[in-house]
């Protein structure tokens, strides 16, 4: 049995009231963060959805999907 998932509604509260969209985007995308040792139950969504270009002006369905997820997570934040 793995670790319990984090509560996505408390990200801002746990970061001093600040919701960092770039940090959440990077966490969802997952390909630029070091992997933990062992098996992770959370997939690397950047690999599942498709590659995200480093060029922010390049069209990318993966970037669009991860941006929408990031924006949704922002809307569910609780104090």
PDB file with SEQRES, HELIX, SHEET and CRYST1 records, atoms N, CA, C and O in Angstrom:
SEQRES   1 A   79  UNK UNK UNK UNK UNK UNK UNK UNK UNK UNK UNK UNK UNK          
SEQRES   2 A   79  UNK UNK UNK UNK UNK UNK UNK UNK UNK UNK UNK UNK UNK          
SEQRES   3 A   79  UNK UNK UNK UNK UNK UNK UNK UNK UNK UNK UNK UNK UNK          
SEQRES   4 A   79  UNK UNK UNK UNK UNK UNK UNK UNK UNK UNK UNK UNK UNK          
SEQRES   5 A   79  UNK UNK UNK UNK UNK UNK UNK UNK UNK UNK UNK UNK UNK          
SEQRES   6 A   79  UNK UNK UNK UNK UNK UNK UNK UNK UNK UNK UNK UNK UNK          
SEQRES   7 A   79  UNK                                                          
HELIX    1 AA1 UNK A    8  UNK A   10  5                                   3    
HELIX    2 AA2 UNK A   11  UNK A   14  1                                   4    
HELIX    3 AA3 UNK A   21  UNK A   29  1                                   9    
HELIX    4 AA4 UNK A   45  UNK A   49  1                                   5    
HELIX    5 AA5 UNK A   61  UNK A   75  1                                  15    
CRYST1    1.000    1.000    1.000  90.00  90.00  90.00 P 1           1          
ATOM      1  N   UNK A   1       0.843  -1.180   0.000  1.00  0.00           N  
ATOM      2  CA  UNK A   1       0.000   0.000   0.000  1.00  0.00           C  
ATOM      3  C   UNK A   1       0.888   1.244   0.000  1.00  0.00           C  
ATOM      4  O   UNK A   1       1.825   1.345   0.792  1.00  0.00           O  
ATOM      5  N   UNK A   2       0.590   2.179  -0.886  1.00  0.00           N  
ATOM      6  CA  UNK A   2       1.400   3.383  -1.019  1.00  0.00           C  
ATOM      7  C   UNK A   2       0.987   4.458  -0.031  1.00  0.00           C  
ATOM      8  O   UNK A   2       0.159   4.243   0.854  1.00  0.00           O  
ATOM      9  N   UNK A   3       1.594   5.622  -0.215  1.00  0.00           N  
ATOM     10  CA  UNK A   3       1.260   6.768   0.629  1.00  0.00           C  
ATOM     11  C   UNK A   3      -0.115   7.297   0.255  1.00  0.00           C  
ATOM     12  O   UNK A   3      -0.569   7.135  -0.878  1.00  0.00           O  
ATOM     13  N   UNK A   4      -0.774   7.932   1.218  1.00  0.00           N  
ATOM     14  CA  UNK A   4      -2.069   8.552   0.953  1.00  0.00           C  
ATOM     15  C   UNK A   4      -1.865   9.730   0.009  1.00  0.00           C  
ATOM     16  O   UNK A   4      -0.859  10.432   0.115  1.00  0.00           O  
ATOM     17  N   UNK A   5      -2.797   9.960  -0.910  1.00  0.00           N  
ATOM     18  CA  UNK A   5      -2.657  11.103  -1.815  1.00  0.00           C  
ATOM     19  C   UNK A   5      -2.768  12.412  -1.051  1.00  0.00           C  
ATOM     20  O   UNK A   5      -3.414  12.476  -0.005  1.00  0.00           O  
ATOM     21  N   UNK A   6      -2.137  13.456  -1.575  1.00  0.00           N  
ATOM     22  CA  UNK A   6      -2.225  14.752  -0.912  1.00  0.00           C  
ATOM     23  C   UNK A   6      -3.617  15.342  -1.126  1.00  0.00           C  
ATOM     24  O   UNK A   6      -4.308  15.007  -2.088  1.00  0.00           O  
ATOM     25  N   UNK A   7      -4.003  16.208  -0.231  1.00  0.00           N  
ATOM     26  CA  UNK A   7      -5.285  16.902  -0.333  1.00  0.00           C  
ATOM     27  C   UNK A   7      -5.079  18.109  -1.246  1.00  0.00           C  
ATOM     28  O   UNK A   7      -4.478  19.105  -0.845  1.00  0.00           O  
ATOM     29  N   UNK A   8      -5.574  18.012  -2.451  1.00  0.00           N  
ATOM     30  CA  UNK A   8      -5.364  19.074  -3.436  1.00  0.00           C  
ATOM     31  C   UNK A   8      -6.090  20.366  -3.087  1.00  0.00           C  
ATOM     32  O   UNK A   8      -5.828  21.406  -3.692  1.00  0.00           O  
ATOM     33  N   UNK A   9      -6.993  20.312  -2.125  1.00  0.00           N  
ATOM     34  CA  UNK A   9      -7.731  21.520  -1.748  1.00  0.00           C  
ATOM     35  C   UNK A   9      -6.982  22.377  -0.739  1.00  0.00           C  
ATOM     36  O   UNK A   9      -7.452  23.461  -0.392  1.00  0.00           O  
ATOM     37  N   UNK A  10      -5.825  21.919  -0.258  1.00  0.00           N  
ATOM     38  CA  UNK A  10      -5.087  22.665   0.771  1.00  0.00           C  
ATOM     39  C   UNK A  10      -3.701  23.110   0.316  1.00  0.00           C  
ATOM     40  O   UNK A  10      -2.870  23.483   1.144  1.00  0.00           O  
ATOM     41  N   UNK A  11      -3.445  23.076  -0.968  1.00  0.00           N  
ATOM     42  CA  UNK A  11      -2.120  23.448  -1.476  1.00  0.00           C  
ATOM     43  C   UNK A  11      -1.767  24.883  -1.083  1.00  0.00           C  
ATOM     44  O   UNK A  11      -0.679  25.138  -0.568  1.00  0.00           O  
ATOM     45  N   UNK A  12      -2.682  25.810  -1.326  1.00  0.00           N  
ATOM     46  CA  UNK A  12      -2.405  27.220  -0.992  1.00  0.00           C  
ATOM     47  C   UNK A  12      -2.220  27.392   0.506  1.00  0.00           C  
ATOM     48  O   UNK A  12      -1.276  28.055   0.936  1.00  0.00           O  
ATOM     49  N   UNK A  13      -3.090  26.816   1.298  1.00  0.00           N  
ATOM     50  CA  UNK A  13      -3.004  26.957   2.756  1.00  0.00           C  
ATOM     51  C   UNK A  13      -1.665  26.434   3.268  1.00  0.00           C  
ATOM     52  O   UNK A  13      -1.061  27.037   4.155  1.00  0.00           O  
ATOM     53  N   UNK A  14      -1.203  25.327   2.719  1.00  0.00           N  
ATOM     54  CA  UNK A  14       0.055  24.738   3.171  1.00  0.00           C  
ATOM     55  C   UNK A  14       1.280  25.503   2.660  1.00  0.00           C  
ATOM     56  O   UNK A  14       2.406  25.222   3.070  1.00  0.00           O  
ATOM     57  N   UNK A  15       1.057  26.460   1.774  1.00  0.00           N  
ATOM     58  CA  UNK A  15       2.145  27.292   1.238  1.00  0.00           C  
ATOM     59  C   UNK A  15       1.943  28.753   1.582  1.00  0.00           C  
ATOM     60  O   UNK A  15       2.162  29.636   0.752  1.00  0.00           O  
ATOM     61  N   UNK A  16       1.523  28.999   2.815  1.00  0.00           N  
ATOM     62  CA  UNK A  16       1.377  30.370   3.294  1.00  0.00           C  
ATOM     63  C   UNK A  16       0.319  31.171   2.570  1.00  0.00           C  
ATOM     64  O   UNK A  16       0.430  32.393   2.475  1.00  0.00           O  
ATOM     65  N   UNK A  17      -0.716  30.506   2.053  1.00  0.00           N  
ATOM     66  CA  UNK A  17      -1.805  31.190   1.360  1.00  0.00           C  
ATOM     67  C   UNK A  17      -1.532  31.445  -0.110  1.00  0.00           C  
ATOM     68  O   UNK A  17      -2.345  32.071  -0.790  1.00  0.00           O  
ATOM     69  N   UNK A  18      -0.395  30.967  -0.612  1.00  0.00           N  
ATOM     70  CA  UNK A  18      -0.038  31.211  -2.010  1.00  0.00           C  
ATOM     71  C   UNK A  18      -0.199  29.934  -2.832  1.00  0.00           C  
ATOM     72  O   UNK A  18       0.289  28.869  -2.454  1.00  0.00           O  
ATOM     73  N   UNK A  19      -0.886  30.063  -3.953  1.00  0.00           N  
ATOM     74  CA  UNK A  19      -1.026  28.971  -4.910  1.00  0.00           C  
ATOM     75  C   UNK A  19      -0.095  29.272  -6.069  1.00  0.00           C  
ATOM     76  O   UNK A  19      -0.330  30.213  -6.827  1.00  0.00           O  
ATOM     77  N   UNK A  20       0.944  28.493  -6.211  1.00  0.00           N  
ATOM     78  CA  UNK A  20       1.919  28.720  -7.279  1.00  0.00           C  
ATOM     79  C   UNK A  20       1.552  27.855  -8.488  1.00  0.00           C  
ATOM     80  O   UNK A  20       1.845  26.661  -8.532  1.00  0.00           O  
ATOM     81  N   UNK A  21       0.908  28.491  -9.460  1.00  0.00           N  
ATOM     82  CA  UNK A  21       0.520  27.751 -10.659  1.00  0.00           C  
ATOM     83  C   UNK A  21       1.710  27.091 -11.354  1.00  0.00           C  
ATOM     84  O   UNK A  21       1.592  25.941 -11.777  1.00  0.00           O  
ATOM     85  N   UNK A  22       2.865  27.777 -11.490  1.00  0.00           N  
ATOM     86  CA  UNK A  22       4.006  27.104 -12.135  1.00  0.00           C  
ATOM     87  C   UNK A  22       4.460  25.850 -11.376  1.00  0.00           C  
ATOM     88  O   UNK A  22       4.827  24.851 -11.995  1.00  0.00           O  
ATOM     89  N   UNK A  23       4.434  25.900 -10.038  1.00  0.00           N  
ATOM     90  CA  UNK A  23       4.845  24.732  -9.256  1.00  0.00           C  
ATOM     91  C   UNK A  23       3.843  23.590  -9.403  1.00  0.00           C  
ATOM     92  O   UNK A  23       4.234  22.430  -9.533  1.00  0.00           O  
ATOM     93  N   UNK A  24       2.560  23.917  -9.384  1.00  0.00           N  
ATOM     94  CA  UNK A  24       1.537  22.877  -9.536  1.00  0.00           C  
ATOM     95  C   UNK A  24       1.617  22.287 -10.941  1.00  0.00           C  
ATOM     96  O   UNK A  24       1.526  21.071 -11.108  1.00  0.00           O  
ATOM     97  N   UNK A  25       1.785  23.140 -11.951  1.00  0.00           N  
ATOM     98  CA  UNK A  25       1.935  22.659 -13.328  1.00  0.00           C  
ATOM     99  C   UNK A  25       3.106  21.686 -13.408  1.00  0.00           C  
ATOM    100  O   UNK A  25       2.974  20.603 -13.977  1.00  0.00           O  
ATOM    101  N   UNK A  26       4.250  22.066 -12.842  1.00  0.00           N  
ATOM    102  CA  UNK A  26       5.442  21.216 -12.889  1.00  0.00           C  
ATOM    103  C   UNK A  26       5.218  19.895 -12.159  1.00  0.00           C  
ATOM    104  O   UNK A  26       5.702  18.852 -12.598  1.00  0.00           O  
ATOM    105  N   UNK A  27       4.486  19.939 -11.047  1.00  0.00           N  
ATOM    106  CA  UNK A  27       4.213  18.710 -10.310  1.00  0.00           C  
ATOM    107  C   UNK A  27       3.318  17.771 -11.112  1.00  0.00           C  
ATOM    108  O   UNK A  27       3.533  16.559 -11.111  1.00  0.00           O  
ATOM    109  N   UNK A  28       2.310  18.323 -11.799  1.00  0.00           N  
ATOM    110  CA  UNK A  28       1.433  17.491 -12.627  1.00  0.00           C  
ATOM    111  C   UNK A  28       2.205  16.947 -13.814  1.00  0.00           C  
ATOM    112  O   UNK A  28       2.123  15.759 -14.126  1.00  0.00           O  
ATOM    113  N   UNK A  29       2.955  17.816 -14.476  1.00  0.00           N  
ATOM    114  CA  UNK A  29       3.708  17.408 -15.670  1.00  0.00           C  
ATOM    115  C   UNK A  29       4.735  16.347 -15.304  1.00  0.00           C  
ATOM    116  O   UNK A  29       4.857  15.332 -15.989  1.00  0.00           O  
ATOM    117  N   UNK A  30       5.464  16.579 -14.235  1.00  0.00           N  
ATOM    118  CA  UNK A  30       6.295  15.559 -13.624  1.00  0.00           C  
ATOM    119  C   UNK A  30       7.596  15.168 -14.279  1.00  0.00           C  
ATOM    120  O   UNK A  30       8.380  14.441 -13.670  1.00  0.00           O  
ATOM    121  N   UNK A  31       7.863  15.613 -15.487  1.00  0.00           N  
ATOM    122  CA  UNK A  31       9.079  15.146 -16.159  1.00  0.00           C  
ATOM    123  C   UNK A  31      10.314  15.944 -15.790  1.00  0.00           C  
ATOM    124  O   UNK A  31      11.430  15.512 -16.080  1.00  0.00           O  
ATOM    125  N   UNK A  32      10.144  17.101 -15.156  1.00  0.00           N  
ATOM    126  CA  UNK A  32      11.299  17.920 -14.810  1.00  0.00           C  
ATOM    127  C   UNK A  32      11.667  17.811 -13.324  1.00  0.00           C  
ATOM    128  O   UNK A  32      12.588  18.476 -12.851  1.00  0.00           O  
ATOM    129  N   UNK A  33      10.938  16.970 -12.605  1.00  0.00           N  
ATOM    130  CA  UNK A  33      11.189  16.789 -11.176  1.00  0.00           C  
ATOM    131  C   UNK A  33      11.883  15.445 -10.957  1.00  0.00           C  
ATOM    132  O   UNK A  33      11.577  14.475 -11.651  1.00  0.00           O  
ATOM    133  N   UNK A  34      12.811  15.375 -10.006  1.00  0.00           N  
ATOM    134  CA  UNK A  34      13.453  14.091  -9.745  1.00  0.00           C  
ATOM    135  C   UNK A  34      12.443  13.089  -9.204  1.00  0.00           C  
ATOM    136  O   UNK A  34      11.589  13.432  -8.386  1.00  0.00           O  
ATOM    137  N   UNK A  35      12.550  11.855  -9.666  1.00  0.00           N  
ATOM    138  CA  UNK A  35      11.662  10.792  -9.197  1.00  0.00           C  
ATOM    139  C   UNK A  35      12.121  10.300  -7.838  1.00  0.00           C  
ATOM    140  O   UNK A  35      13.318  10.246  -7.556  1.00  0.00           O  
ATOM    141  N   UNK A  36      11.169   9.944  -7.009  1.00  0.00           N  
ATOM    142  CA  UNK A  36      11.487   9.372  -5.700  1.00  0.00           C  
ATOM    143  C   UNK A  36      12.021   7.956  -5.907  1.00  0.00           C  
ATOM    144  O   UNK A  36      11.752   7.319  -6.926  1.00  0.00           O  
ATOM    145  N   UNK A  37      12.762   7.489  -4.951  1.00  0.00           N  
ATOM    146  CA  UNK A  37      13.242   6.118  -5.021  1.00  0.00           C  
ATOM    147  C   UNK A  37      12.060   5.173  -4.926  1.00  0.00           C  
ATOM    148  O   UNK A  37      11.060   5.484  -4.279  1.00  0.00           O  
ATOM    149  N   UNK A  38      12.167   4.046  -5.553  1.00  0.00           N  
ATOM    150  CA  UNK A  38      11.103   3.056  -5.492  1.00  0.00           C  
ATOM    151  C   UNK A  38      10.050   3.304  -6.548  1.00  0.00           C  
ATOM    152  O   UNK A  38      10.234   4.115  -7.455  1.00  0.00           O  
ATOM    153  N   UNK A  39       8.951   2.600  -6.419  1.00  0.00           N  
ATOM    154  CA  UNK A  39       7.867   2.669  -7.388  1.00  0.00           C  
ATOM    155  C   UNK A  39       6.893   3.758  -6.980  1.00  0.00           C  
ATOM    156  O   UNK A  39       6.467   3.824  -5.827  1.00  0.00           O  
ATOM    157  N   UNK A  40       6.544   4.609  -7.927  1.00  0.00           N  
ATOM    158  CA  UNK A  40       5.579   5.664  -7.666  1.00  0.00           C  
ATOM    159  C   UNK A  40       4.231   5.234  -8.211  1.00  0.00           C  
ATOM    160  O   UNK A  40       4.136   4.743  -9.336  1.00  0.00           O  
ATOM    161  N   UNK A  41       3.183   5.420  -7.408  1.00  0.00           N  
ATOM    162  CA  UNK A  41       1.846   5.079  -7.868  1.00  0.00           C  
ATOM    163  C   UNK A  41       1.272   6.174  -8.761  1.00  0.00           C  
ATOM    164  O   UNK A  41       0.324   5.933  -9.509  1.00  0.00           O  
ATOM    165  N   UNK A  42       1.840   7.371  -8.687  1.00  0.00           N  
ATOM    166  CA  UNK A  42       1.370   8.484  -9.498  1.00  0.00           C  
ATOM    167  C   UNK A  42       2.118   8.472 -10.823  1.00  0.00           C  
ATOM    168  O   UNK A  42       3.348   8.512 -10.841  1.00  0.00           O  
ATOM    169  N   UNK A  43       1.391   8.418 -11.925  1.00  0.00           N  
ATOM    170  CA  UNK A  43       2.092   8.431 -13.210  1.00  0.00           C  
ATOM    171  C   UNK A  43       2.710   9.802 -13.483  1.00  0.00           C  
ATOM    172  O   UNK A  43       2.297  10.805 -12.900  1.00  0.00           O  
ATOM    173  N   UNK A  44       3.677   9.835 -14.349  1.00  0.00           N  
ATOM    174  CA  UNK A  44       4.257  11.088 -14.831  1.00  0.00           C  
ATOM    175  C   UNK A  44       3.349  11.546 -15.966  1.00  0.00           C  
ATOM    176  O   UNK A  44       3.455  11.072 -17.098  1.00  0.00           O  
ATOM    177  N   UNK A  45       2.459  12.471 -15.643  1.00  0.00           N  
ATOM    178  CA  UNK A  45       1.423  12.857 -16.598  1.00  0.00           C  
ATOM    179  C   UNK A  45       1.990  13.461 -17.876  1.00  0.00           C  
ATOM    180  O   UNK A  45       1.384  13.334 -18.940  1.00  0.00           O  
ATOM    181  N   UNK A  46       3.133  14.108 -17.786  1.00  0.00           N  
ATOM    182  CA  UNK A  46       3.765  14.650 -18.991  1.00  0.00           C  
ATOM    183  C   UNK A  46       4.117  13.556 -19.980  1.00  0.00           C  
ATOM    184  O   UNK A  46       4.146  13.793 -21.188  1.00  0.00           O  
ATOM    185  N   UNK A  47       4.384  12.358 -19.477  1.00  0.00           N  
ATOM    186  CA  UNK A  47       4.669  11.222 -20.363  1.00  0.00           C  
ATOM    187  C   UNK A  47       3.376  10.559 -20.843  1.00  0.00           C  
ATOM    188  O   UNK A  47       3.313  10.064 -21.968  1.00  0.00           O  
ATOM    189  N   UNK A  48       2.347  10.549 -19.991  1.00  0.00           N  
ATOM    190  CA  UNK A  48       1.078   9.913 -20.337  1.00  0.00           C  
ATOM    191  C   UNK A  48       0.313  10.751 -21.358  1.00  0.00           C  
ATOM    192  O   UNK A  48      -0.162  10.232 -22.367  1.00  0.00           O  
ATOM    193  N   UNK A  49       0.199  12.058 -21.085  1.00  0.00           N  
ATOM    194  CA  UNK A  49      -0.577  12.952 -21.946  1.00  0.00           C  
ATOM    195  C   UNK A  49       0.181  13.257 -23.230  1.00  0.00           C  
ATOM    196  O   UNK A  49      -0.432  13.370 -24.292  1.00  0.00           O  
ATOM    197  N   UNK A  50       1.470  13.391 -23.156  1.00  0.00           N  
ATOM    198  CA  UNK A  50       2.289  13.716 -24.313  1.00  0.00           C  
ATOM    199  C   UNK A  50       3.350  14.718 -23.925  1.00  0.00           C  
ATOM    200  O   UNK A  50       3.265  15.325 -22.857  1.00  0.00           O  
ATOM    201  N   UNK A  51       4.330  14.900 -24.755  1.00  0.00           N  
ATOM    202  CA  UNK A  51       5.415  15.810 -24.395  1.00  0.00           C  
ATOM    203  C   UNK A  51       4.952  17.262 -24.325  1.00  0.00           C  
ATOM    204  O   UNK A  51       4.107  17.710 -25.100  1.00  0.00           O  
ATOM    205  N   UNK A  52       5.538  17.980 -23.368  1.00  0.00           N  
ATOM    206  CA  UNK A  52       5.298  19.419 -23.225  1.00  0.00           C  
ATOM    207  C   UNK A  52       6.579  20.112 -23.640  1.00  0.00           C  
ATOM    208  O   UNK A  52       7.629  19.922 -23.026  1.00  0.00           O  
ATOM    209  N   UNK A  53       6.487  20.912 -24.679  1.00  0.00           N  
ATOM    210  CA  UNK A  53       7.654  21.634 -25.170  1.00  0.00           C  
ATOM    211  C   UNK A  53       8.092  22.688 -24.162  1.00  0.00           C  
ATOM    212  O   UNK A  53       7.267  23.248 -23.441  1.00  0.00           O  
ATOM    213  N   UNK A  54       9.384  22.952 -24.116  1.00  0.00           N  
ATOM    214  CA  UNK A  54       9.896  24.029 -23.273  1.00  0.00           C  
ATOM    215  C   UNK A  54       9.544  25.402 -23.831  1.00  0.00           C  
ATOM    216  O   UNK A  54       9.654  26.405 -23.126  1.00  0.00           O  
ATOM    217  N   UNK A  55       9.124  25.456 -25.084  1.00  0.00           N  
ATOM    218  CA  UNK A  55       8.736  26.712 -25.723  1.00  0.00           C  
ATOM    219  C   UNK A  55       7.281  27.022 -25.372  1.00  0.00           C  
ATOM    220  O   UNK A  55       6.377  26.355 -25.874  1.00  0.00           O  
ATOM    221  N   UNK A  56       7.034  28.026 -24.516  1.00  0.00           N  
ATOM    222  CA  UNK A  56       5.664  28.305 -24.086  1.00  0.00           C  
ATOM    223  C   UNK A  56       4.755  28.799 -25.210  1.00  0.00           C  
ATOM    224  O   UNK A  56       3.538  28.858 -25.032  1.00  0.00           O  
ATOM    225  N   UNK A  57       5.317  29.151 -26.354  1.00  0.00           N  
ATOM    226  CA  UNK A  57       4.508  29.650 -27.468  1.00  0.00           C  
ATOM    227  C   UNK A  57       4.182  28.558 -28.478  1.00  0.00           C  
ATOM    228  O   UNK A  57       3.439  28.793 -29.431  1.00  0.00           O  
ATOM    229  N   UNK A  58       4.735  27.362 -28.272  1.00  0.00           N  
ATOM    230  CA  UNK A  58       4.461  26.242 -29.168  1.00  0.00           C  
ATOM    231  C   UNK A  58       3.157  25.572 -28.744  1.00  0.00           C  
ATOM    232  O   UNK A  58       2.951  25.292 -27.563  1.00  0.00           O  
ATOM    233  N   UNK A  59       2.270  25.315 -29.724  1.00  0.00           N  
ATOM    234  CA  UNK A  59       1.018  24.619 -29.418  1.00  0.00           C  
ATOM    235  C   UNK A  59       1.322  23.243 -28.864  1.00  0.00           C  
ATOM    236  O   UNK A  59       2.166  22.521 -29.395  1.00  0.00           O  
ATOM    237  N   UNK A  60       0.637  22.886 -27.804  1.00  0.00           N  
ATOM    238  CA  UNK A  60       0.861  21.593 -27.175  1.00  0.00           C  
ATOM    239  C   UNK A  60      -0.418  21.143 -26.491  1.00  0.00           C  
ATOM    240  O   UNK A  60      -0.831  21.748 -25.502  1.00  0.00           O  
ATOM    241  N   UNK A  61      -1.063  20.077 -27.004  1.00  0.00           N  
ATOM    242  CA  UNK A  61      -2.247  19.559 -26.324  1.00  0.00           C  
ATOM    243  C   UNK A  61      -1.942  19.164 -24.875  1.00  0.00           C  
ATOM    244  O   UNK A  61      -2.793  19.316 -23.998  1.00  0.00           O  
ATOM    245  N   UNK A  62      -0.743  18.664 -24.627  1.00  0.00           N  
ATOM    246  CA  UNK A  62      -0.378  18.286 -23.258  1.00  0.00           C  
ATOM    247  C   UNK A  62      -0.316  19.518 -22.368  1.00  0.00           C  
ATOM    248  O   UNK A  62      -0.828  19.492 -21.248  1.00  0.00           O  
ATOM    249  N   UNK A  63       0.302  20.599 -22.842  1.00  0.00           N  
ATOM    250  CA  UNK A  63       0.383  21.837 -22.055  1.00  0.00           C  
ATOM    251  C   UNK A  63      -1.027  22.360 -21.770  1.00  0.00           C  
ATOM    252  O   UNK A  63      -1.320  22.798 -20.657  1.00  0.00           O  
ATOM    253  N   UNK A  64      -1.896  22.312 -22.780  1.00  0.00           N  
ATOM    254  CA  UNK A  64      -3.266  22.788 -22.587  1.00  0.00           C  
ATOM    255  C   UNK A  64      -3.988  21.964 -21.524  1.00  0.00           C  
ATOM    256  O   UNK A  64      -4.674  22.524 -20.669  1.00  0.00           O  
ATOM    257  N   UNK A  65      -3.842  20.644 -21.569  1.00  0.00           N  
ATOM    258  CA  UNK A  65      -4.511  19.772 -20.606  1.00  0.00           C  
ATOM    259  C   UNK A  65      -3.989  20.012 -19.193  1.00  0.00           C  
ATOM    260  O   UNK A  65      -4.775  20.089 -18.248  1.00  0.00           O  
ATOM    261  N   UNK A  66      -2.675  20.131 -19.041  1.00  0.00           N  
ATOM    262  CA  UNK A  66      -2.089  20.347 -17.716  1.00  0.00           C  
ATOM    263  C   UNK A  66      -2.443  21.738 -17.197  1.00  0.00           C  
ATOM    264  O   UNK A  66      -2.653  21.910 -15.996  1.00  0.00           O  
ATOM    265  N   UNK A  67      -2.511  22.719 -18.072  1.00  0.00           N  
ATOM    266  CA  UNK A  67      -2.930  24.069 -17.667  1.00  0.00           C  
ATOM    267  C   UNK A  67      -4.365  24.039 -17.149  1.00  0.00           C  
ATOM    268  O   UNK A  67      -4.666  24.661 -16.130  1.00  0.00           O  
ATOM    269  N   UNK A  68      -5.247  23.325 -17.834  1.00  0.00           N  
ATOM    270  CA  UNK A  68      -6.634  23.216 -17.374  1.00  0.00           C  
ATOM    271  C   UNK A  68      -6.718  22.523 -16.016  1.00  0.00           C  
ATOM    272  O   UNK A  68      -7.492  22.943 -15.156  1.00  0.00           O  
ATOM    273  N   UNK A  69      -5.936  21.477 -15.816  1.00  0.00           N  
ATOM    274  CA  UNK A  69      -5.905  20.803 -14.515  1.00  0.00           C  
ATOM    275  C   UNK A  69      -5.408  21.748 -13.422  1.00  0.00           C  
ATOM    276  O   UNK A  69      -5.968  21.792 -12.327  1.00  0.00           O  
ATOM    277  N   UNK A  70      -4.351  22.502 -13.731  1.00  0.00           N  
ATOM    278  CA  UNK A  70      -3.800  23.462 -12.769  1.00  0.00           C  
ATOM    279  C   UNK A  70      -4.847  24.518 -12.411  1.00  0.00           C  
ATOM    280  O   UNK A  70      -5.017  24.851 -11.239  1.00  0.00           O  
ATOM    281  N   UNK A  71      -5.542  25.040 -13.412  1.00  0.00           N  
ATOM    282  CA  UNK A  71      -6.569  26.053 -13.169  1.00  0.00           C  
ATOM    283  C   UNK A  71      -7.718  25.476 -12.340  1.00  0.00           C  
ATOM    284  O   UNK A  71      -8.264  26.165 -11.478  1.00  0.00           O  
ATOM    285  N   UNK A  72      -8.088  24.223 -12.593  1.00  0.00           N  
ATOM    286  CA  UNK A  72      -9.150  23.589 -11.807  1.00  0.00           C  
ATOM    287  C   UNK A  72      -8.722  23.448 -10.350  1.00  0.00           C  
ATOM    288  O   UNK A  72      -9.495  23.760  -9.444  1.00  0.00           O  
ATOM    289  N   UNK A  73      -7.501  22.982 -10.119  1.00  0.00           N  
ATOM    290  CA  UNK A  73      -7.017  22.806  -8.748  1.00  0.00           C  
ATOM    291  C   UNK A  73      -7.030  24.142  -8.008  1.00  0.00           C  
ATOM    292  O   UNK A  73      -7.317  24.182  -6.812  1.00  0.00           O  
ATOM    293  N   UNK A  74      -6.727  25.220  -8.696  1.00  0.00           N  
ATOM    294  CA  UNK A  74      -6.811  26.552  -8.087  1.00  0.00           C  
ATOM    295  C   UNK A  74      -8.233  26.839  -7.601  1.00  0.00           C  
ATOM    296  O   UNK A  74      -8.413  27.424  -6.533  1.00  0.00           O  
ATOM    297  N   UNK A  75      -9.230  26.440  -8.363  1.00  0.00           N  
ATOM    298  CA  UNK A  75     -10.619  26.738  -7.998  1.00  0.00           C  
ATOM    299  C   UNK A  75     -11.128  25.946  -6.799  1.00  0.00           C  
ATOM    300  O   UNK A  75     -12.140  26.324  -6.209  1.00  0.00           O  
ATOM    301  N   UNK A  76     -10.461  24.869  -6.425  1.00  0.00           N  
ATOM    302  CA  UNK A  76     -10.942  24.037  -5.309  1.00  0.00           C  
ATOM    303  C   UNK A  76     -10.187  24.291  -4.006  1.00  0.00           C  
ATOM    304  O   UNK A  76     -10.340  23.542  -3.041  1.00  0.00           O  
ATOM    305  N   UNK A  77      -9.368  25.352  -3.977  1.00  0.00           N  
ATOM    306  CA  UNK A  77      -8.606  25.655  -2.763  1.00  0.00           C  
ATOM    307  C   UNK A  77      -9.539  26.091  -1.635  1.00  0.00           C  
ATOM    308  O   UNK A  77     -10.480  26.857  -1.845  1.00  0.00           O  
ATOM    309  N   UNK A  78      -9.252  25.579  -0.426  1.00  0.00           N  
ATOM    310  CA  UNK A  78     -10.004  25.941   0.781  1.00  0.00           C  
ATOM    311  C   UNK A  78      -9.073  26.640   1.751  1.00  0.00           C  
ATOM    312  O   UNK A  78      -7.868  26.389   1.761  1.00  0.00           O  
ATOM    313  N   UNK A  79      -9.630  27.510   2.560  1.00  0.00           N  
ATOM    314  CA  UNK A  79      -8.843  28.220   3.586  1.00  0.00           C  
ATOM    315  C   UNK A  79      -8.456  27.294   4.705  1.00  0.00           C  
ATOM    316  O   UNK A  79      -7.794  27.715   5.654  1.00  0.00           O  
TER     317      UNK A  79                                                      
END                                                                             
